[in-house]
Amino acid sequence: MGRRLVPPFNYGNGGPGGWWIMDEPELHCFGRGKEEAVVPDLAGWRRETLPELPNAGLDRDCPGLDV
């Protein structure tokens, strides 16, 4: 799935561009006073909300995640 999404969404080759599409990123989610690391199969962010990819795991508020 990532192989098909990265060219059009990351680079704009035949698609909209302007996205970061990542396979199995490590996300550090916060909620209810604790942190949990989750690794989804695939994730995407608009570059306007995440201009640069961090070198380490992504720290995010994860609404709806019961951690």
N, CA, C and O atoms as a Tinker XYZ file with bonds, in Angstrom:
   268  protein
     1  N      0.826000   -1.178000    0.000000    73     2
     2  CA     0.000000    0.000000    0.000000    64     1     3
     3  C      0.877000    1.251000    0.000000    63     2     4     5
     4  O      0.645000    2.176000   -0.778000    81     3
     5  N      1.877000    1.278000    0.867000    73     3     6
     6  CA     2.765000    2.440000    0.916000    64     5     7
     7  C      3.470000    2.691000   -0.402000    63     6     8     9
     8  O      3.670000    3.841000   -0.792000    81     7
     9  N      3.843000    1.637000   -1.085000    73     7    10
    10  CA     4.537000    1.756000   -2.364000    64     9    11
    11  C      3.671000    2.488000   -3.399000    63    10    12    13
    12  O      4.190000    3.201000   -4.258000    81    11
    13  N      2.365000    2.306000   -3.310000    73    11    14
    14  CA     1.457000    2.979000   -4.245000    64    13    15
    15  C      1.132000    4.411000   -3.808000    63    14    16    17
    16  O      0.894000    5.272000   -4.655000    81    15
    17  N      1.119000    4.675000   -2.511000    73    15    18
    18  CA     0.735000    5.992000   -2.016000    64    17    19
    19  C      1.867000    7.011000   -2.003000    63    18    20    21
    20  O      1.619000    8.202000   -2.195000    81    19
    21  N      3.101000    6.574000   -1.781000    73    19    22
    22  CA     4.212000    7.517000   -1.628000    64    21    23
    23  C      4.439000    8.380000   -2.875000    63    22    24    25
    24  O      4.512000    9.600000   -2.732000    81    23
    25  N      4.554000    7.825000   -4.085000    73    23    26
    26  CA     4.827000    8.709000   -5.239000    64    25    27
    27  C      3.779000    9.807000   -5.450000    63    26    28    29
    28  O      4.167000   10.963000   -5.615000    81    27
    29  N      2.474000    9.512000   -5.455000    73    27    30
    30  CA     1.530000   10.597000   -5.697000    64    29    31
    31  C      1.349000   11.543000   -4.510000    63    30    32    33
    32  O      1.140000   12.740000   -4.706000    81    31
    33  N      1.424000   11.030000   -3.295000    73    31    34
    34  CA     1.150000   11.881000   -2.141000    64    33    35
    35  C      2.400000   12.568000   -1.604000    63    34    36    37
    36  O      2.341000   13.752000   -1.270000    81    35
    37  N      3.526000   11.868000   -1.508000    73    35    38
    38  CA     4.758000   12.512000   -1.047000    64    37    39
    39  C      5.323000   13.449000   -2.107000    63    38    40    41
    40  O      5.676000   14.590000   -1.808000    81    39
    41  N      5.409000   12.968000   -3.344000    73    39    42
    42  CA     6.161000   13.670000   -4.384000    64    41    43
    43  C      5.295000   14.344000   -5.434000    63    42    44    45
    44  O      5.808000   15.126000   -6.235000    81    43
    45  N      4.003000   14.067000   -5.455000    73    43    46
    46  CA     3.131000   14.680000   -6.443000    64    45    47
    47  C      3.190000   14.032000   -7.812000    63    46    48    49
    48  O      2.705000   14.617000   -8.780000    81    47
    49  N      3.770000   12.834000   -7.930000    73    47    50
    50  CA     3.825000   12.113000   -9.211000    64    49    51
    51  C      2.461000   11.489000   -9.499000    63    50    52    53
    52  O      2.158000   10.398000   -9.016000    81    51
    53  N      1.645000   12.180000  -10.283000    73    51    54
    54  CA     0.323000   11.678000  -10.609000    64    53    55
    55  C     -0.688000   11.835000   -9.491000    63    54    56    57
    56  O     -1.723000   11.169000   -9.497000    81    55
    57  N     -0.408000   12.698000   -8.539000    73    55    58
    58  CA    -1.330000   12.898000   -7.422000    64    57    59
    59  C     -1.163000   14.274000   -6.810000    63    58    60    61
    60  O     -0.513000   15.140000   -7.396000    81    59
    61  N     -1.742000   14.486000   -5.636000    73    59    62
    62  CA    -1.791000   15.822000   -5.056000    64    61    63
    63  C     -0.487000   16.328000   -4.443000    63    62    64    65
    64  O     -0.285000   17.539000   -4.364000    81    63
    65  N      0.412000   15.428000   -4.004000    73    63    66
    66  CA     1.616000   15.873000   -3.296000    64    65    67
    67  C      1.242000   16.514000   -1.959000    63    66    68    69
    68  O      0.069000   16.563000   -1.591000    81    67
    69  N      2.245000   17.001000   -1.244000    73    67    70
    70  CA     1.994000   17.716000    0.001000    64    69    71
    71  C      1.749000   16.860000    1.225000    63    70    72    73
    72  O      1.247000   17.354000    2.234000    81    71
    73  N      2.094000   15.590000    1.156000    73    71    74
    74  CA     1.882000   14.681000    2.281000    64    73    75
    75  C      3.187000   13.989000    2.649000    63    74    76    77
    76  O      4.083000   13.849000    1.816000    81    75
    77  N      3.285000   13.563000    3.890000    73    75    78
    78  CA     4.293000   12.587000    4.328000    64    77    79
    79  C      3.542000   11.288000    4.516000    63    78    80    81
    80  O      2.638000   11.222000    5.349000    81    79
    81  N      3.882000   10.264000    3.777000    73    79    82
    82  CA     3.311000    8.927000    3.948000    64    81    83
    83  C      4.435000    8.041000    4.470000    63    82    84    85
    84  O      5.499000    7.952000    3.857000    81    83
    85  N      4.197000    7.387000    5.602000    73    83    86
    86  CA     5.248000    6.590000    6.237000    64    85    87
    87  C      4.741000    5.196000    6.556000    63    86    88    89
    88  O      3.618000    5.022000    7.028000    81    87
    89  N      5.584000    4.201000    6.290000    73    87    90
    90  CA     5.317000    2.819000    6.683000    64    89    91
    91  C      5.816000    2.600000    8.099000    63    90    92    93
    92  O      6.967000    2.902000    8.413000    81    91
    93  N      4.960000    2.080000    8.942000    73    91    94
    94  CA     5.287000    1.683000   10.317000    64    93    95
    95  C      6.054000    2.748000   11.110000    63    94    96    97
    96  O      7.125000    2.460000   11.644000    81    95
    97  N      5.519000    3.979000   11.195000    73    95    98
    98  CA     6.193000    4.985000   12.017000    64    97    99
    99  C      5.940000    4.720000   13.496000    63    98   100   101
   100  O      4.877000    4.219000   13.863000    81    99
   101  N      6.889000    5.044000   14.332000    73    99   102
   102  CA     6.683000    4.929000   15.777000    64   101   103
   103  C      6.087000    6.230000   16.274000    63   102   104   105
   104  O      6.708000    7.288000   16.172000    81   103
   105  N      4.878000    6.148000   16.814000    73   103   106
   106  CA     4.182000    7.316000   17.340000    64   105   107
   107  C      4.148000    7.238000   18.854000    63   106   108   109
   108  O      3.846000    6.192000   19.428000    81   107
   109  N      4.460000    8.348000   19.491000    73   107   110
   110  CA     4.355000    8.434000   20.945000    64   109   111
   111  C      3.084000    9.223000   21.225000    63   110   112   113
   112  O      3.031000   10.433000   21.003000    81   111
   113  N      2.063000    8.527000   21.715000    73   111   114
   114  CA     0.758000    9.128000   21.925000    64   113   115
   115  C      0.559000    9.435000   23.402000    63   114   116   117
   116  O      0.982000    8.684000   24.281000    81   115
   117  N     -0.099000   10.564000   23.643000    73   115   118
   118  CA    -0.331000   11.022000   25.002000    64   117   119
   119  C     -1.828000   11.100000   25.248000    63   118   120   121
   120  O     -2.585000   11.535000   24.380000    81   119
   121  N     -2.247000   10.684000   26.413000    73   119   122
   122  CA    -3.652000   10.776000   26.802000    64   121   123
   123  C     -3.837000   10.261000   28.210000    63   122   124   125
   124  O     -3.164000    9.326000   28.644000    81   123
   125  N     -4.748000   10.878000   28.908000    73   123   126
   126  CA    -5.064000   10.477000   30.292000    64   125   127
   127  C     -3.834000   10.371000   31.173000    63   126   128   129
   128  O     -3.738000    9.476000   32.013000    81   127
   129  N     -2.894000   11.286000   30.982000    73   127   130
   130  CA    -1.742000   11.379000   31.867000    64   129   131
   131  C     -0.637000   10.367000   31.632000    63   130   132   133
   132  O      0.282000   10.282000   32.447000    81   131
   133  N     -0.685000    9.598000   30.558000    73   131   134
   134  CA     0.410000    8.668000   30.293000    64   133   135
   135  C      0.722000    8.629000   28.805000    63   134   136   137
   136  O     -0.025000    9.156000   27.981000    81   135
   137  N      1.826000    8.001000   28.485000    73   135   138
   138  CA     2.305000    7.909000   27.114000    64   137   139
   139  C      2.320000    6.452000   26.675000    63   138   140   141
   140  O      2.603000    5.548000   27.461000    81   139
   141  N      2.009000    6.250000   25.406000    73   139   142
   142  CA     2.080000    4.902000   24.842000    64   141   143
   143  C      2.667000    4.996000   23.442000    63   142   144   145
   144  O      2.303000    5.890000   22.677000    81   143
   145  N      3.561000    4.094000   23.103000    73   143   146
   146  CA     4.112000    4.034000   21.753000    64   145   147
   147  C      3.257000    3.081000   20.930000    63   146   148   149
   148  O      2.974000    1.959000   21.353000    81   147
   149  N      2.850000    3.537000   19.758000    73   147   150
   150  CA     2.089000    2.699000   18.836000    64   149   151
   151  C      2.787000    2.726000   17.478000    63   150   152   153
   152  O      3.455000    3.700000   17.131000    81   151
   153  N      2.624000    1.645000   16.716000    73   151   154
   154  CA     3.250000    1.548000   15.395000    64   153   155
   155  C      2.184000    1.092000   14.398000    63   154   156   157
   156  O      1.987000   -0.107000   14.203000    81   155
   157  N      1.486000    2.063000   13.759000    73   155   158
   158  CA     0.501000    1.672000   12.755000    64   157   159
   159  C      1.184000    1.158000   11.491000    63   158   160   161
   160  O      2.355000    1.458000   11.262000    81   159
   161  N      0.485000    0.404000   10.684000    73   159   162
   162  CA     1.049000   -0.094000    9.431000    64   161   163
   163  C      1.385000    1.047000    8.475000    63   162   164   165
   164  O      2.391000    0.995000    7.767000    81   163
   165  N      0.547000    2.066000    8.458000    73   163   166
   166  CA     0.710000    3.173000    7.527000    64   165   167
   167  C      0.139000    4.429000    8.169000    63   166   168   169
   168  O     -0.882000    4.362000    8.853000    81   167
   169  N      0.780000    5.567000    7.958000    73   167   170
   170  CA     0.281000    6.833000    8.497000    64   169   171
   171  C      0.623000    7.948000    7.524000    63   170   172   173
   172  O      1.565000    7.833000    6.740000    81   171
   173  N     -0.149000    9.031000    7.581000    73   171   174
   174  CA     0.106000   10.165000    6.707000    64   173   175
   175  C     -0.203000   11.471000    7.398000    63   174   176   177
   176  O     -1.123000   11.556000    8.211000    81   175
   177  N      0.578000   12.496000    7.068000    73   175   178
   178  CA     0.397000   13.841000    7.604000    64   177   179
   179  C      0.507000   14.840000    6.477000    63   178   180   181
   180  O      1.336000   14.671000    5.583000    81   179
   181  N     -0.309000   15.877000    6.499000    73   179   182
   182  CA    -0.159000   16.985000    5.572000    64   181   183
   183  C      1.107000   17.739000    5.941000    63   182   184   185
   184  O      1.370000   17.972000    7.121000    81   183
   185  N      1.886000   18.118000    4.953000    73   183   186
   186  CA     3.129000   18.845000    5.216000    64   185   187
   187  C      2.874000   20.215000    5.822000    63   186   188   189
   188  O      3.747000   20.762000    6.495000    81   187
   189  N      1.697000   20.775000    5.596000    73   187   190
   190  CA     1.396000   22.070000    6.200000    64   189   191
   191  C      1.248000   21.959000    7.721000    63   190   192   193
   192  O      1.424000   22.956000    8.422000    81   191
   193  N      0.931000   20.777000    8.244000    73   191   194
   194  CA     0.833000   20.594000    9.694000    64   193   195
   195  C      2.100000   19.981000   10.295000    63   194   196   197
   196  O      2.317000   20.083000   11.503000    81   195
   197  N      2.933000   19.352000    9.477000    73   195   198
   198  CA     4.198000   18.761000    9.916000    64   197   199
   199  C      5.242000   19.069000    8.845000    63   198   200   201
   200  O      5.541000   18.220000    8.006000    81   199
   201  N      5.809000   20.313000    8.872000    73   199   202
   202  CA     6.691000   20.759000    7.793000    64   201   203
   203  C      7.942000   19.904000    7.596000    63   202   204   205
   204  O      8.403000   19.744000    6.465000    81   203
   205  N      8.499000   19.352000    8.675000    73   203   206
   206  CA     9.698000   18.516000    8.581000    64   205   207
   207  C      9.489000   17.250000    9.384000    63   206   208   209
   208  O      8.857000   17.266000   10.441000    81   207
   209  N     10.027000   16.154000    8.873000    73   207   210
   210  CA     9.963000   14.903000    9.629000    64   209   211
   211  C     11.022000   14.906000   10.722000    63   210   212   213
   212  O     12.179000   15.227000   10.454000    81   211
   213  N     10.647000   14.554000   11.953000    73   211   214
   214  CA    11.642000   14.464000   13.015000    64   213   215
   215  C     12.540000   13.244000   12.813000    63   214   216   217
   216  O     12.149000   12.282000   12.152000    81   215
   217  N     13.746000   13.289000   13.386000    73   215   218
   218  CA    14.689000   12.167000   13.287000    64   217   219
   219  C     14.257000   10.978000   14.135000    63   218   220   221
   220  O     14.538000    9.830000   13.791000    81   219
   221  N     13.578000   11.252000   15.236000    73   219   222
   222  CA    13.144000   10.184000   16.147000    64   221   223
   223  C     11.645000    9.951000   15.969000    63   222   224   225
   224  O     11.051000   10.432000   15.004000    81   223
   225  N     11.043000    9.222000   16.885000    73   223   226
   226  CA     9.604000    8.963000   16.826000    64   225   227
   227  C      8.806000   10.250000   16.892000    63   226   228   229
   228  O      9.298000   11.269000   17.377000    81   227
   229  N      7.599000   10.205000   16.415000    73   227   230
   230  CA     6.723000   11.366000   16.403000    64   229   231
   231  C      5.942000   11.440000   17.704000    63   230   232   233
   232  O      5.346000   10.453000   18.135000    81   231
   233  N      5.945000   12.603000   18.326000    73   231   234
   234  CA     5.167000   12.845000   19.531000    64   233   235
   235  C      3.851000   13.510000   19.125000    63   234   236   237
   236  O      3.865000   14.597000   18.547000    81   235
   237  N      2.747000   12.889000   19.413000    73   235   238
   238  CA     1.442000   13.388000   18.968000    64   237   239
   239  C      0.405000   13.207000   20.057000    63   238   240   241
   240  O      0.453000   12.251000   20.832000    81   239
   241  N     -0.537000   14.145000   20.104000    73   239   242
   242  CA    -1.775000   13.885000   20.828000    64   241   243
   243  C     -2.597000   12.983000   19.926000    63   242   244   245
   244  O     -2.751000   13.274000   18.740000    81   243
   245  N     -3.119000   11.912000   20.457000    73   243   246
   246  CA    -3.868000   10.959000   19.643000    64   245   247
   247  C     -5.308000   10.901000   20.128000    63   246   248   249
   248  O     -5.643000   10.083000   20.984000    81   247
   249  N     -6.172000   11.775000   19.580000    73   247   250
   250  CA    -7.558000   11.757000   20.016000    64   249   251
   251  C     -8.210000   10.409000   19.745000    63   250   252   253
   252  O     -7.991000    9.796000   18.701000    81   251
   253  N     -8.994000    9.970000   20.677000    73   251   254
   254  CA    -9.685000    8.701000   20.503000    64   253   255
   255  C     -8.871000    7.499000   20.942000    63   254   256   257
   256  O     -9.408000    6.396000   21.045000    81   255
   257  N     -7.572000    7.693000   21.206000    73   255   258
   258  CA    -6.745000    6.575000   21.665000    64   257   259
   259  C     -6.833000    6.525000   23.180000    63   258   260   261
   260  O     -6.483000    7.497000   23.851000    81   259
   261  N     -7.275000    5.453000   23.709000    73   259   262
   262  CA    -7.487000    5.314000   25.148000    64   261   263
   263  C     -6.204000    4.824000   25.804000    63   262   264   265
   264  O     -6.068000    3.642000   26.119000    81   263
   265  N     -5.251000    5.755000   26.009000    73   263   266
   266  CA    -4.001000    5.406000   26.698000    64   265   267
   267  C     -3.946000    6.041000   28.051000    63   266   268
   268  O     -2.969000    5.861000   28.778000    81   267
